[in-house]
Amino acid sequence: MATIKLSWAVTILAVLVLPATGPVAQAPEGAPDLSGTWSDPPPRAEDNFCHVGCTVGARDYLSQLLEDPANLDRSYAELRQVAQRFNSSEFIPSHLTEEALANYPFDPRTSPSLTQCKPWGFTRQILAPHAMELRQFDDRVTLYYSEWTALRTVYTDGRALPANPEPRLLGYSVGHYEDDTLVVETNGVAADHTNAGFAHSDQLTAVERFTRSADGSRLEVEVTLSDPVTLVKPLIMARAWGWAPGEEIYPYEDCVIPGD
């Protein structure tokens, strides 16, 4: 009898210590497999240029500079600076409204994320450097960023974006698959600054397109930003991550207020 009681006790204890399990992350049938941990970009000049996001226009301009035989004797650092000047003095201003131009480029000292260690807004967070974990489920996709350990949920269950939602830091997102691409639409984003030097309003909308390379080693995103208050035409930005299986995301404790 004592042996039977001990056996039941061991069984009950085993049940109690088993971790709670949730839905298993797995790409829906027919959808591209984008799940996993992705981190710093692959070793390409353009990817390094876009480590914290860049405009596609500036990235393509840098590619032209690098491929021009006339620039063979010029260093990457020099050509990168040329592309950055083109981006800040010509390309981005050509997209801005008069209202946005009046405050361009914005003073980073006015950004709460820098002066008060507050989490980044949507446009900076989605192009943040370092690791990002993407998980796919039947009804949603989650994106977990190492910067600020921010978590986004993108609903892929067919729902529409909310109409006139209350703005919040990372907005509201829905998604769907188009062939090998995950398309994410976002609205309801709180007004904030971008990493491109201009502020956006709470009327900003975004369309992100995630694709994985054929060899599985890189994940690319292009995001089209539209804002009737600050942009006269859509602005496309981009970045890439490298495949990083096994890399972990830890609680974010890296923010230091300037001057502290």
FIKOLZA-1660 file (N, C-alpha, C; in steps of 0.1 Angstrom, whole numbers, plus 5000, padded with zeros to 4 digits):
% residues 260
   i   px   py   pz ch aa at
   1 5008 4988 5000  A  M  N
   1 5000 5000 5000  A  M CA
   1 5009 5013 5000  A  M  C
   2 5020 5012 5008  A  A  N
   2 5028 5024 5009  A  A CA
   2 5035 5027 4995  A  A  C
   3 5038 5016 4988  A  T  N
   3 5044 5017 4974  A  T CA
   3 5034 5024 4965  A  T  C
   4 5021 5020 4966  A  I  N
   4 5011 5026 4957  A  I CA
   4 5009 5041 4960  A  I  C
   5 5009 5044 4973  A  K  N
   5 5007 5058 4977  A  K CA
   5 5019 5067 4972  A  K  C
   6 5031 5061 4973  A  L  N
   6 5043 5068 4968  A  L CA
   6 5043 5070 4953  A  L  C
   7 5038 5060 4946  A  S  N
   7 5037 5061 4931  A  S CA
   7 5027 5072 4927  A  S  C
   8 5016 5073 4934  A  W  N
   8 5006 5084 4931  A  W CA
   8 5012 5098 4935  A  W  C
   9 5020 5098 4946  A  A  N
   9 5025 5111 4949  A  A CA
   9 5035 5116 4939  A  A  C
  10 5043 5107 4934  A  V  N
  10 5053 5111 4923  A  V CA
  10 5046 5115 4911  A  V  C
  11 5035 5108 4907  A  T  N
  11 5028 5112 4895  A  T CA
  11 5022 5126 4897  A  T  C
  12 5016 5129 4908  A  I  N
  12 5009 5142 4911  A  I CA
  12 5020 5153 4910  A  I  C
  13 5032 5150 4917  A  L  N
  13 5042 5160 4917  A  L CA
  13 5047 5163 4903  A  L  C
  14 5049 5153 4895  A  A  N
  14 5053 5155 4881  A  A CA
  14 5044 5163 4873  A  A  C
  15 5030 5162 4875  A  V  N
  15 5021 5170 4868  A  V CA
  15 5022 5184 4873  A  V  C
  16 5024 5186 4886  A  L  N
  16 5024 5200 4891  A  L CA
  16 5036 5208 4886  A  L  C
  17 5048 5201 4884  A  V  N
  17 5060 5209 4880  A  V CA
  17 5061 5210 4864  A  V  C
  18 5052 5204 4857  A  L  N
  18 5053 5205 4842  A  L CA
  18 5050 5220 4839  A  L  C
  19 5058 5226 4830  A  P  N
  19 5055 5240 4826  A  P CA
  19 5042 5241 4818  A  P  C
  20 5035 5252 4820  A  A  N
  20 5023 5255 4812  A  A CA
  20 5027 5256 4797  A  A  C
  21 5020 5251 4788  A  T  N
  21 5023 5252 4774  A  T CA
  21 5012 5260 4767  A  T  C
  22 5016 5268 4757  A  G  N
  22 5007 5275 4749  A  G CA
  22 5007 5270 4735  A  G  C
  23 5001 5277 4726  A  P  N
  23 5001 5273 4712  A  P CA
  23 5015 5272 4706  A  P  C
  24 5018 5262 4698  A  V  N
  24 5031 5260 4692  A  V CA
  24 5032 5270 4680  A  V  C
  25 5043 5277 4680  A  A  N
  25 5046 5286 4669  A  A CA
  25 5049 5278 4656  A  A  C
  26 5041 5280 4646  A  Q  N
  26 5044 5273 4633  A  Q CA
  26 5037 5281 4622  A  Q  C
  27 5044 5282 4611  A  A  N
  27 5038 5289 4600  A  A CA
  27 5026 5282 4595  A  A  C
  28 5015 5289 4592  A  P  N
  28 5003 5283 4587  A  P CA
  28 5006 5276 4573  A  P  C
  29 4998 5266 4570  A  E  N
  29 5000 5258 4558  A  E CA
  29 4999 5267 4546  A  E  C
  30 5009 5266 4537  A  G  N
  30 5010 5274 4525  A  G CA
  30 5017 5288 4527  A  G  C
  31 5020 5292 4540  A  A  N
  31 5026 5304 4542  A  A CA
  31 5042 5303 4543  A  A  C
  32 5049 5313 4539  A  P  N
  32 5064 5312 4540  A  P CA
  32 5068 5311 4555  A  P  C
  33 5079 5303 4557  A  D  N
  33 5084 5301 4571  A  D CA
  33 5093 5312 4574  A  D  C
  34 5089 5322 4582  A  L  N
  34 5097 5333 4586  A  L CA
  34 5101 5332 4601  A  L  C
  35 5096 5322 4608  A  S  N
  35 5098 5322 4622  A  S CA
  35 5112 5319 4626  A  S  C
  36 5116 5325 4638  A  G  N
  36 5129 5323 4644  A  G CA
  36 5135 5336 4649  A  G  C
  37 5147 5335 4653  A  T  N
  37 5154 5347 4658  A  T CA
  37 5163 5352 4647  A  T  C
  38 5162 5365 4645  A  W  N
  38 5170 5372 4635  A  W CA
  38 5178 5383 4642  A  W  C
  39 5190 5386 4638  A  S  N
  39 5198 5396 4645  A  S CA
  39 5206 5405 4635  A  S  C
  40 5218 5409 4639  A  D  N
  40 5225 5419 4631  A  D CA
  40 5226 5415 4617  A  D  C
  41 5226 5425 4608  A  P  N
  41 5225 5422 4593  A  P CA
  41 5237 5414 4588  A  P  C
  42 5235 5407 4577  A  P  N
  42 5245 5400 4570  A  P CA
  42 5256 5410 4566  A  P  C
  43 5269 5405 4563  A  P  N
  43 5280 5414 4560  A  P CA
  43 5280 5420 4546  A  P  C
  44 5270 5428 4543  A  R  N
  44 5269 5435 4530  A  R CA
  44 5270 5450 4533  A  R  C
  45 5276 5457 4524  A  A  N
  45 5277 5472 4526  A  A CA
  45 5264 5479 4528  A  A  C
  46 5254 5475 4519  A  E  N
  46 5241 5481 4520  A  E CA
  46 5234 5478 4533  A  E  C
  47 5236 5465 4538  A  D  N
  47 5229 5461 4550  A  D CA
  47 5235 5469 4562  A  D  C
  48 5248 5471 4562  A  N  N
  48 5255 5479 4573  A  N CA
  48 5249 5493 4573  A  N  C
  49 5248 5498 4561  A  F  N
  49 5242 5512 4559  A  F CA
  49 5228 5513 4565  A  F  C
  50 5221 5502 4564  A  C  N
  50 5207 5502 4569  A  C CA
  50 5205 5495 4582  A  C  C
  51 5215 5494 4590  A  H  N
  51 5215 5487 4602  A  H CA
  51 5204 5491 4611  A  H  C
  52 5201 5504 4612  A  V  N
  52 5190 5509 4620  A  V CA
  52 5179 5515 4611  A  V  C
  53 5178 5509 4599  A  G  N
  53 5168 5514 4589  A  G CA
  53 5174 5525 4580  A  G  C
  54 5169 5525 4568  A  C  N
  54 5174 5535 4559  A  C CA
  54 5163 5537 4548  A  C  C
  55 5163 5548 4541  A  T  N
  55 5154 5549 4530  A  T CA
  55 5159 5541 4518  A  T  C
  56 5150 5535 4511  A  V  N
  56 5154 5527 4499  A  V CA
  56 5161 5535 4489  A  V  C
  57 5157 5548 4488  A  G  N
  57 5164 5557 4479  A  G CA
  57 5178 5559 4482  A  G  C
  58 5182 5561 4495  A  A  N
  58 5195 5563 4499  A  A CA
  58 5203 5550 4497  A  A  C
  59 5197 5538 4500  A  R  N
  59 5204 5525 4499  A  R CA
  59 5207 5523 4484  A  R  C
  60 5198 5526 4475  A  D  N
  60 5200 5524 4461  A  D CA
  60 5211 5533 4456  A  D  C
  61 5211 5546 4461  A  Y  N
  61 5221 5556 4458  A  Y CA
  61 5235 5551 4462  A  Y  C
  62 5236 5545 4474  A  L  N
  62 5249 5539 4478  A  L CA
  62 5253 5528 4469  A  L  C
  63 5244 5520 4465  A  S  N
  63 5247 5508 4456  A  S CA
  63 5253 5514 4443  A  S  C
  64 5247 5524 4438  A  Q  N
  64 5252 5530 4425  A  Q CA
  64 5267 5536 4427  A  Q  C
  65 5269 5542 4439  A  L  N
  65 5282 5547 4441  A  L CA
  65 5293 5536 4442  A  L  C
  66 5289 5525 4449  A  L  N
  66 5298 5514 4451  A  L CA
  66 5301 5507 4438  A  L  C
  67 5291 5507 4429  A  E  N
  67 5293 5499 4416  A  E CA
  67 5300 5508 4405  A  E  C
  68 5301 5521 4408  A  D  N
  68 5307 5530 4398  A  D CA
  68 5322 5528 4397  A  D  C
  69 5328 5524 4386  A  P  N
  69 5342 5522 4385  A  P CA
  69 5350 5535 4388  A  P  C
  70 5344 5547 4387  A  A  N
  70 5351 5559 4390  A  A CA
  70 5353 5561 4405  A  A  C
  71 5347 5552 4413  A  N  N
  71 5348 5553 4428  A  N CA
  71 5357 5542 4434  A  N  C
  72 5365 5535 4425  A  L  N
  72 5373 5524 4430  A  L CA
  72 5383 5528 4440  A  L  C
  73 5388 5541 4440  A  D  N
  73 5398 5545 4449  A  D CA
  73 5392 5552 4461  A  D  C
  74 5379 5553 4462  A  R  N
  74 5373 5559 4474  A  R CA
  74 5368 5549 4484  A  R  C
  75 5370 5552 4496  A  S  N
  75 5367 5542 4507  A  S CA
  75 5352 5541 4509  A  S  C
  76 5348 5529 4515  A  Y  N
  76 5334 5527 4518  A  Y CA
  76 5329 5538 4528  A  Y  C
  77 5337 5542 4537  A  A  N
  77 5333 5553 4547  A  A CA
  77 5330 5566 4540  A  A  C
  78 5338 5569 4530  A  E  N
  78 5336 5582 4522  A  E CA
  78 5323 5581 4514  A  E  C
  79 5321 5570 4507  A  L  N
  79 5309 5568 4499  A  L CA
  79 5296 5567 4508  A  L  C
  80 5298 5561 4519  A  R  N
  80 5286 5561 4529  A  R CA
  80 5282 5575 4533  A  R  C
  81 5292 5584 4536  A  Q  N
  81 5289 5597 4539  A  Q CA
  81 5282 5605 4528  A  Q  C
  82 5287 5602 4516  A  V  N
  82 5280 5608 4504  A  V CA
  82 5266 5604 4503  A  V  C
  83 5263 5592 4505  A  A  N
  83 5249 5587 4505  A  A CA
  83 5241 5592 4516  A  A  C
  84 5247 5594 4528  A  Q  N
  84 5240 5600 4539  A  Q CA
  84 5236 5614 4537  A  Q  C
  85 5245 5622 4531  A  R  N
  85 5243 5636 4527  A  R CA
  85 5231 5637 4517  A  R  C
  86 5232 5628 4507  A  F  N
  86 5221 5628 4497  A  F CA
  86 5208 5625 4504  A  F  C
  87 5208 5616 4513  A  N  N
  87 5195 5612 4520  A  N CA
  87 5190 5623 4528  A  N  C
  88 5198 5630 4536  A  S  N
  88 5193 5640 4545  A  S CA
  88 5191 5654 4538  A  S  C
  89 5198 5657 4528  A  S  N
  89 5197 5670 4522  A  S CA
  89 5188 5670 4509  A  S  C
  90 5186 5659 4503  A  E  N
  90 5178 5658 4491  A  E CA
  90 5166 5649 4491  A  E  C
  91 5169 5636 4494  A  F  N
  91 5159 5626 4493  A  F CA
  91 5147 5628 4503  A  F  C
  92 5151 5628 4516  A  I  N
  92 5140 5630 4526  A  I CA
  92 5133 5643 4524  A  I  C
  93 5140 5654 4523  A  P  N
  93 5132 5667 4521  A  P CA
  93 5122 5667 4510  A  P  C
  94 5125 5659 4499  A  S  N
  94 5116 5659 4488  A  S CA
  94 5103 5652 4491  A  S  C
  95 5103 5645 4502  A  H  N
  95 5091 5638 4506  A  H CA
  95 5082 5645 4517  A  H  C
  96 5088 5656 4522  A  L  N
  96 5082 5662 4534  A  L CA
  96 5072 5674 4530  A  L  C
  97 5062 5676 4538  A  T  N
  97 5053 5687 4536  A  T CA
  97 5060 5700 4542  A  T  C
  98 5055 5711 4539  A  E  N
  98 5061 5724 4544  A  E CA
  98 5061 5724 4559  A  E  C
  99 5050 5719 4565  A  E  N
  99 5050 5718 4580  A  E CA
  99 5061 5709 4585  A  E  C
 100 5063 5698 4579  A  A  N
 100 5074 5689 4584  A  A CA
 100 5088 5695 4581  A  A  C
 101 5089 5701 4570  A  L  N
 101 5102 5707 4567  A  L CA
 101 5106 5718 4577  A  L  C
 102 5096 5725 4582  A  A  N
 102 5099 5736 4591  A  A CA
 102 5106 5731 4604  A  A  C
 103 5104 5718 4607  A  N  N
 103 5110 5712 4619  A  N CA
 103 5120 5701 4616  A  N  C
 104 5125 5702 4604  A  Y  N
 104 5135 5691 4599  A  Y CA
 104 5149 5697 4598  A  Y  C
 105 5159 5690 4603  A  P  N
 105 5158 5678 4611  A  P CA
 105 5155 5681 4625  A  P  C
 106 5148 5672 4632  A  F  N
 106 5143 5674 4645  A  F CA
 106 5155 5673 4655  A  F  C
 107 5154 5680 4666  A  D  N
 107 5164 5681 4676  A  D CA
 107 5163 5668 4685  A  D  C
 108 5172 5659 4685  A  P  N
 108 5171 5647 4692  A  P CA
 108 5170 5649 4707  A  P  C
 109 5174 5661 4712  A  R  N
 109 5172 5664 4726  A  R CA
 109 5158 5666 4730  A  R  C
 110 5149 5667 4721  A  T  N
 110 5134 5668 4724  A  T CA
 110 5128 5654 4724  A  T  C
 111 5135 5644 4721  A  S  N
 111 5129 5630 4721  A  S CA
 111 5129 5624 4734  A  S  C
 112 5118 5620 4740  A  P  N
 112 5117 5614 4753  A  P CA
 112 5125 5601 4754  A  P  C
 113 5126 5594 4742  A  S  N
 113 5134 5581 4743  A  S CA
 113 5148 5583 4745  A  S  C
 114 5153 5596 4743  A  L  N
 114 5167 5599 4745  A  L CA
 114 5169 5606 4758  A  L  C
 115 5160 5615 4761  A  T  N
 115 5162 5624 4773  A  T CA
 115 5156 5618 4786  A  T  C
 116 5146 5608 4784  A  Q  N
 116 5140 5603 4796  A  Q CA
 116 5140 5587 4796  A  Q  C
 117 5147 5581 4787  A  C  N
 117 5148 5567 4786  A  C CA
 117 5134 5561 4785  A  C  C
 118 5126 5566 4775  A  K  N
 118 5112 5560 4773  A  K CA
 118 5113 5552 4760  A  K  C
 119 5104 5542 4759  A  P  N
 119 5105 5533 4747  A  P CA
 119 5103 5541 4734  A  P  C
 120 5108 5535 4724  A  W  N
 120 5108 5541 4710  A  W CA
 120 5094 5540 4705  A  W  C
 121 5091 5549 4696  A  G  N
 121 5078 5549 4688  A  G CA
 121 5079 5539 4677  A  G  C
 122 5068 5537 4670  A  F  N
 122 5066 5527 4660  A  F CA
 122 5077 5527 4649  A  F  C
 123 5079 5539 4643  A  T  N
 123 5088 5539 4631  A  T CA
 123 5102 5535 4635  A  T  C
 124 5107 5539 4647  A  R  N
 124 5120 5535 4651  A  R CA
 124 5121 5521 4656  A  R  C
 125 5110 5516 4663  A  Q  N
 125 5110 5503 4668  A  Q CA
 125 5110 5492 4657  A  Q  C
 126 5103 5494 4647  A  I  N
 126 5102 5483 4637  A  I CA
 126 5115 5482 4629  A  I  C
 127 5124 5492 4629  A  L  N
 127 5137 5491 4622  A  L CA
 127 5148 5491 4632  A  L  C
 128 5145 5487 4645  A  A  N
 128 5155 5487 4655  A  A CA
 128 5167 5478 4652  A  A  C
 129 5179 5481 4657  A  P  N
 129 5190 5472 4655  A  P CA
 129 5189 5460 4664  A  P  C
 130 5199 5450 4662  A  H  N
 130 5200 5439 4670  A  H CA
 130 5189 5428 4668  A  H  C
 131 5187 5420 4678  A  A  N
 131 5178 5408 4676  A  A CA
 131 5163 5411 4676  A  A  C
 132 5156 5402 4668  A  M  N
 132 5142 5403 4667  A  M CA
 132 5137 5388 4666  A  M  C
 133 5127 5385 4674  A  E  N
 133 5122 5371 4672  A  E CA
 133 5108 5372 4666  A  E  C
 134 5106 5365 4655  A  L  N
 134 5093 5364 4648  A  L CA
 134 5087 5350 4650  A  L  C
 135 5075 5350 4654  A  R  N
 135 5068 5337 4656  A  R CA
 135 5054 5338 4649  A  R  C
 136 5052 5327 4641  A  Q  N
 136 5039 5326 4633  A  Q CA
 136 5030 5316 4640  A  Q  C
 137 5017 5320 4640  A  F  N
 137 5006 5311 4645  A  F CA
 137 4995 5311 4634  A  F  C
 138 4985 5303 4636  A  D  N
 138 4974 5303 4626  A  D CA
 138 4967 5316 4625  A  D  C
 139 4966 5323 4636  A  D  N
 139 4957 5335 4637  A  D CA
 139 4965 5348 4639  A  D  C
 140 4978 5347 4641  A  R  N
 140 4986 5359 4644  A  R CA
 140 5001 5357 4641  A  R  C
 141 5008 5368 4642  A  V  N
 141 5023 5368 4641  A  V CA
 141 5027 5377 4653  A  V  C
 142 5038 5373 4660  A  T  N
 142 5043 5381 4670  A  T CA
 142 5057 5385 4667  A  T  C
 143 5061 5398 4670  A  L  N
 143 5075 5402 4668  A  L CA
 143 5080 5408 4681  A  L  C
 144 5091 5402 4685  A  Y  N
 144 5097 5406 4698  A  Y CA
 144 5110 5411 4696  A  Y  C
 145 5112 5424 4699  A  Y  N
 145 5124 5432 4696  A  Y CA
 145 5133 5433 4708  A  Y  C
 146 5146 5431 4706  A  S  N
 146 5156 5432 4718  A  S CA
 146 5156 5447 4723  A  S  C
 147 5155 5457 4714  A  E  N
 147 5155 5471 4719  A  E CA
 147 5141 5473 4726  A  E  C
 148 5142 5476 4739  A  W  N
 148 5131 5479 4747  A  W CA
 148 5123 5466 4750  A  W  C
 149 5128 5455 4745  A  T  N
 149 5120 5442 4746  A  T CA
 149 5105 5445 4743  A  T  C
 150 5103 5452 4732  A  A  N
 150 5090 5455 4727  A  A CA
 150 5083 5443 4720  A  A  C
 151 5071 5441 4723  A  L  N
 151 5063 5430 4717  A  L CA
 151 5051 5435 4708  A  L  C
 152 5051 5431 4696  A  R  N
 152 5040 5435 4687  A  R CA
 152 5032 5422 4684  A  R  C
 153 5019 5424 4682  A  T  N
 153 5010 5413 4677  A  T CA
 153 5004 5417 4665  A  T  C
 154 5005 5409 4654  A  V  N
 154 4999 5412 4641  A  V CA
 154 4989 5401 4639  A  V  C
 155 4976 5405 4638  A  Y  N
 155 4965 5396 4636  A  Y CA
 155 4964 5392 4622  A  Y  C
 156 4964 5379 4619  A  T  N
 156 4962 5374 4606  A  T CA
 156 4950 5365 4604  A  T  C
 157 4940 5368 4612  A  D  N
 157 4927 5360 4613  A  D CA
 157 4916 5367 4604  A  D  C
 158 4920 5376 4595  A  G  N
 158 4911 5382 4586  A  G CA
 158 4904 5395 4591  A  G  C
 159 4906 5399 4603  A  R  N
 159 4900 5411 4608  A  R CA
 159 4906 5423 4601  A  R  C
 160 4898 5434 4601  A  A  N
 160 4902 5447 4595  A  A CA
 160 4909 5455 4606  A  A  C
 161 4916 5465 4601  A  L  N
 161 4921 5475 4611  A  L CA
 161 4910 5483 4617  A  L  C
 162 4912 5487 4630  A  P  N
 162 4901 5495 4636  A  P CA
 162 4900 5508 4629  A  P  C
 163 4888 5514 4629  A  A  N
 163 4885 5527 4623  A  A CA
 163 4887 5537 4634  A  A  C
 164 4895 5547 4631  A  N  N
 164 4897 5558 4641  A  N CA
 164 4901 5554 4655  A  N  C
 165 4911 5545 4656  A  P  N
 165 4914 5540 4670  A  P CA
 165 4921 5551 4678  A  P  C
 166 4922 5549 4691  A  E  N
 166 4929 5557 4700  A  E CA
 166 4944 5554 4697  A  E  C
 167 4952 5565 4694  A  P  N
 167 4966 5562 4690  A  P CA
 167 4974 5556 4702  A  P  C
 168 4983 5547 4699  A  R  N
 168 4992 5541 4709  A  R CA
 168 5005 5539 4703  A  R  C
 169 5015 5537 4711  A  L  N
 169 5029 5537 4708  A  L CA
 169 5032 5529 4695  A  L  C
 170 5028 5517 4694  A  L  N
 170 5031 5508 4683  A  L CA
 170 5019 5505 4674  A  L  C
 171 5008 5513 4676  A  G  N
 171 4997 5512 4667  A  G CA
 171 4989 5498 4668  A  G  C
 172 4981 5496 4658  A  Y  N
 172 4973 5484 4656  A  Y CA
 172 4977 5477 4643  A  Y  C
 173 4979 5464 4643  A  S  N
 173 4985 5458 4631  A  S CA
 173 4977 5445 4627  A  S  C
 174 4974 5444 4614  A  V  N
 174 4968 5432 4608  A  V CA
 174 4977 5427 4597  A  V  C
 175 4977 5415 4593  A  G  N
 175 4985 5410 4583  A  G CA
 175 4979 5399 4574  A  G  C
 176 4985 5396 4563  A  H  N
 176 4981 5385 4555  A  H CA
 176 4994 5381 4546  A  H  C
 177 4993 5370 4540  A  Y  N
 177 5004 5364 4532  A  Y CA
 177 5001 5366 4517  A  Y  C
 178 5011 5371 4510  A  E  N
 178 5010 5371 4495  A  E CA
 178 5022 5363 4490  A  E  C
 179 5019 5351 4485  A  D  N
 179 5030 5342 4480  A  D CA
 179 5040 5340 4491  A  D  C
 180 5053 5345 4489  A  D  N
 180 5063 5343 4499  A  D CA
 180 5065 5355 4508  A  D  C
 181 5056 5364 4509  A  T  N
 181 5057 5376 4517  A  T CA
 181 5046 5377 4527  A  T  C
 182 5051 5382 4539  A  L  N
 182 5041 5386 4550  A  L CA
 182 5039 5401 4548  A  L  C
 183 5026 5405 4547  A  V  N
 183 5023 5419 4545  A  V CA
 183 5016 5423 4558  A  V  C
 184 5021 5434 4564  A  V  N
 184 5015 5439 4577  A  V CA
 184 5011 5453 4575  A  V  C
 185 4998 5456 4578  A  E  N
 185 4993 5470 4578  A  E CA
 185 4991 5475 4592  A  E  C
 186 4994 5488 4594  A  T  N
 186 4993 5494 4607  A  T CA
 186 4987 5507 4607  A  T  C
 187 4979 5510 4616  A  N  N
 187 4974 5524 4618  A  N CA
 187 4973 5527 4633  A  N  C
 188 4967 5538 4637  A  G  N
 188 4966 5542 4651  A  G CA
 188 4979 5543 4658  A  G  C
 189 4989 5549 4651  A  V  N
 189 5002 5551 4657  A  V CA
 189 5003 5565 4664  A  V  C
 190 5008 5565 4676  A  A  N
 190 5009 5578 4683  A  A CA
 190 5020 5587 4676  A  A  C
 191 5017 5600 4675  A  A  N
 191 5027 5609 4669  A  A CA
 191 5041 5608 4676  A  A  C
 192 5051 5608 4668  A  D  N
 192 5065 5606 4673  A  D CA
 192 5075 5610 4663  A  D  C
 193 5088 5608 4666  A  H  N
 193 5098 5610 4657  A  H CA
 193 5103 5597 4649  A  H  C
 194 5107 5599 4637  A  T  N
 194 5113 5587 4630  A  T CA
 194 5128 5587 4632  A  T  C
 195 5135 5577 4627  A  N  N
 195 5149 5577 4627  A  N CA
 195 5155 5583 4615  A  N  C
 196 5146 5589 4607  A  A  N
 196 5150 5596 4595  A  A CA
 196 5150 5611 4597  A  A  C
 197 5149 5616 4609  A  G  N
 197 5151 5630 4612  A  G CA
 197 5138 5639 4611  A  G  C
 198 5127 5633 4609  A  F  N
 198 5114 5641 4609  A  F CA
 198 5104 5635 4618  A  F  C
 199 5095 5643 4622  A  A  N
 199 5084 5639 4631  A  A CA
 199 5072 5634 4622  A  A  C
 200 5064 5625 4627  A  H  N
 200 5052 5621 4620  A  H CA
 200 5040 5624 4629  A  H  C
 201 5028 5624 4623  A  S  N
 201 5016 5627 4630  A  S CA
 201 5009 5613 4634  A  S  C
 202 4998 5614 4641  A  D  N
 202 4990 5602 4645  A  D CA
 202 4982 5597 4633  A  D  C
 203 4983 5603 4622  A  Q  N
 203 4976 5599 4610  A  Q CA
 203 4985 5590 4601  A  Q  C
 204 4997 5587 4606  A  L  N
 204 5006 5578 4599  A  L CA
 204 5000 5564 4597  A  L  C
 205 5002 5558 4586  A  T  N
 205 4999 5544 4583  A  T CA
 205 5012 5538 4577  A  T  C
 206 5012 5525 4578  A  A  N
 206 5024 5518 4574  A  A CA
 206 5021 5504 4568  A  A  C
 207 5028 5500 4558  A  V  N
 207 5027 5487 4552  A  V CA
 207 5041 5481 4552  A  V  C
 208 5043 5470 4559  A  E  N
 208 5055 5463 4560  A  E CA
 208 5054 5450 4551  A  E  C
 209 5065 5447 4544  A  R  N
 209 5066 5435 4536  A  R CA
 209 5078 5427 4540  A  R  C
 210 5076 5416 4546  A  F  N
 210 5087 5407 4551  A  F CA
 210 5089 5396 4541  A  F  C
 211 5102 5394 4537  A  T  N
 211 5105 5382 4529  A  T CA
 211 5118 5376 4534  A  T  C
 212 5119 5363 4532  A  R  N
 212 5131 5355 4535  A  R CA
 212 5139 5351 4523  A  R  C
 213 5152 5352 4523  A  S  N
 213 5160 5349 4512  A  S CA
 213 5159 5334 4509  A  S  C
 214 5162 5330 4496  A  A  N
 214 5160 5316 4492  A  A CA
 214 5168 5307 4500  A  A  C
 215 5180 5311 4505  A  D  N
 215 5189 5302 4513  A  D CA
 215 5185 5303 4528  A  D  C
 216 5175 5311 4531  A  G  N
 216 5171 5312 4545  A  G CA
 216 5179 5320 4555  A  G  C
 217 5190 5326 4550  A  S  N
 217 5200 5333 4558  A  S CA
 217 5196 5347 4562  A  S  C
 218 5187 5353 4555  A  R  N
 218 5184 5367 4558  A  R CA
 218 5169 5370 4557  A  R  C
 219 5164 5379 4565  A  L  N
 219 5151 5384 4565  A  L CA
 219 5151 5398 4562  A  L  C
 220 5143 5402 4552  A  E  N
 220 5143 5416 4547  A  E CA
 220 5129 5422 4550  A  E  C
 221 5128 5435 4553  A  V  N
 221 5116 5442 4554  A  V CA
 221 5117 5455 4547  A  V  C
 222 5106 5458 4539  A  E  N
 222 5105 5471 4534  A  E CA
 222 5092 5477 4539  A  E  C
 223 5092 5489 4544  A  V  N
 223 5080 5495 4550  A  V CA
 223 5077 5508 4543  A  V  C
 224 5065 5509 4539  A  T  N
 224 5060 5521 4532  A  T CA
 224 5052 5530 4542  A  T  C
 225 5057 5542 4544  A  L  N
 225 5051 5551 4554  A  L CA
 225 5043 5562 4546  A  L  C
 226 5031 5564 4551  A  S  N
 226 5022 5574 4545  A  S CA
 226 5017 5583 4557  A  S  C
 227 5016 5596 4555  A  D  N
 227 5011 5605 4565  A  D CA
 227 5007 5618 4558  A  D  C
 228 4994 5621 4557  A  P  N
 228 4990 5633 4551  A  P CA
 228 4994 5646 4557  A  P  C
 229 4999 5645 4569  A  V  N
 229 5003 5657 4576  A  V CA
 229 5018 5660 4574  A  V  C
 230 5026 5650 4573  A  T  N
 230 5041 5652 4571  A  T CA
 230 5047 5648 4558  A  T  C
 231 5040 5640 4551  A  L  N
 231 5046 5634 4538  A  L CA
 231 5037 5638 4526  A  L  C
 232 5044 5643 4516  A  V  N
 232 5037 5646 4503  A  V CA
 232 5036 5634 4494  A  V  C
 233 5044 5624 4497  A  K  N
 233 5043 5611 4490  A  K CA
 233 5048 5600 4499  A  K  C
 234 5045 5587 4497  A  P  N
 234 5050 5577 4505  A  P CA
 234 5065 5576 4506  A  P  C
 235 5070 5573 4518  A  L  N
 235 5084 5571 4520  A  L CA
 235 5087 5556 4523  A  L  C
 236 5096 5550 4515  A  I  N
 236 5099 5536 4517  A  I CA
 236 5112 5534 4525  A  I  C
 237 5112 5527 4536  A  M  N
 237 5124 5524 4543  A  M CA
 237 5126 5509 4544  A  M  C
 238 5138 5505 4548  A  A  N
 238 5141 5491 4548  A  A CA
 238 5152 5488 4558  A  A  C
 239 5154 5475 4561  A  R  N
 239 5165 5469 4568  A  R CA
 239 5165 5454 4566  A  R  C
 240 5176 5448 4570  A  A  N
 240 5177 5433 4569  A  A CA
 240 5183 5427 4582  A  A  C
 241 5179 5415 4585  A  W  N
 241 5184 5408 4597  A  W CA
 241 5191 5395 4592  A  W  C
 242 5201 5390 4599  A  G  N
 242 5207 5377 4596  A  G CA
 242 5201 5366 4605  A  G  C
 243 5200 5354 4600  A  W  N
 243 5195 5343 4607  A  W CA
 243 5204 5340 4619  A  W  C
 244 5198 5339 4631  A  A  N
 244 5205 5338 4644  A  A CA
 244 5199 5328 4653  A  A  C
 245 5198 5315 4649  A  P  N
 245 5192 5305 4658  A  P CA
 245 5200 5304 4671  A  P  C
 246 5192 5303 4681  A  G  N
 246 5198 5302 4695  A  G CA
 246 5201 5315 4702  A  G  C
 247 5201 5326 4695  A  E  N
 247 5203 5339 4701  A  E CA
 247 5191 5342 4710  A  E  C
 248 5194 5347 4722  A  E  N
 248 5183 5350 4732  A  E CA
 248 5181 5365 4733  A  E  C
 249 5169 5369 4737  A  I  N
 249 5166 5383 4739  A  I CA
 249 5164 5385 4754  A  I  C
 250 5172 5394 4760  A  Y  N
 250 5172 5396 4774  A  Y CA
 250 5165 5409 4778  A  Y  C
 251 5160 5411 4790  A  P  N
 251 5154 5423 4794  A  P CA
 251 5162 5435 4791  A  P  C
 252 5156 5446 4786  A  Y  N
 252 5163 5457 4781  A  Y CA
 252 5167 5466 4792  A  Y  C
 253 5181 5468 4794  A  E  N
 253 5186 5476 4805  A  E CA
 253 5197 5485 4800  A  E  C
 254 5197 5488 4787  A  D  N
 254 5208 5496 4781  A  D CA
 254 5207 5511 4780  A  D  C
 255 5195 5516 4784  A  C  N
 255 5193 5530 4782  A  C CA
 255 5200 5538 4792  A  C  C
 256 5208 5548 4788  A  V  N
 256 5215 5557 4797  A  V CA
 256 5211 5571 4793  A  V  C
 257 5206 5579 4802  A  I  N
 257 5202 5593 4799  A  I CA
 257 5215 5601 4797  A  I  C
 258 5216 5609 4785  A  P  N
 258 5228 5617 4783  A  P CA
 258 5231 5626 4795  A  P  C
 259 5243 5626 4799  A  G  N
 259 5247 5635 4810  A  G CA
 259 5247 5629 4823  A  G  C
 260 5241 5617 4824  A  D  N
 260 5240 5610 4837  A  D CA
 260 5254 5603 4841  A  D  C
% end
